[in-house]
């Protein structure tokens, strides 16, 4: 049994709804739990719509806005949410998924009940490896181990993970520290289609893997999930098959990211 967990808020409602619909369509027997940002709550109308699709909508265990999702306290709060979900649904596996991520039935092929942690690898030149944070799978065994981590465990993380305590770096690091059985797919053979082409090129250079072409609709359609880069517009235009506007937004976002990367290199 799988339980999908979202951490979301009012502004992302459209994206969240579309993502939830893909989970319901492809995993009809799963549970879906949503933890909302206490400082950016859903409207009453949004809750009414969402409550017809998910098992529960609860405040984020952090008690206040997690903002960018970084930090030890936020990570601990997410682990608390995962353990609450296990108690509520009796799930054997927790799948953490972001509102800007849509999945299809191909995702099933990547699930393996014999491992405790499943992710898709990310790496940049000069940095340590980690995973995409928008979609990963944890067994009940791993989640319960995470509930018992201490500051001593955090101190064992590498410097990249301890820089901001970004969720995806921390959980990958802890999977190594706790020595759990895991399956981490290479970037080009994983289940995440990333629309950030600049990052795809950089990751391919670092990991010596094939570049994922963010502008290829045919390649996009072959993947089990699409990460829409926190963009409601990209989801909306893609779902509506308005490819002209989809590519305009995609080009703009990639151009901004390229400029940001070049400025940081100077």
Buried (B, 14 or more C-beta within 10 A) or exposed (E): EBBBBBBBBBBBBBBBBBBBEBBBEBBEEBBBBBBBBBEBBBEEEBBEBBEEBBBBBBEBBBEEEBEEBBBBBBBBBBBBBBBBBBEBBEBEBBBBBBBBBBBBEBBEEBBBEEBBBBBBBBBBEEBBBBBBBBBBBBBBBBBBBBEEBEEEBBEBBBEBBBEEBBBBBBBBBBBBBBEBEBBBBBBBEBBBBBBBBBBBBBBBEBBEBEBBBBEEEEEBEEBBBBBBBBBBBBBBBBBEEEEEBBBEBBEEBBEEBEEEEEEEEE
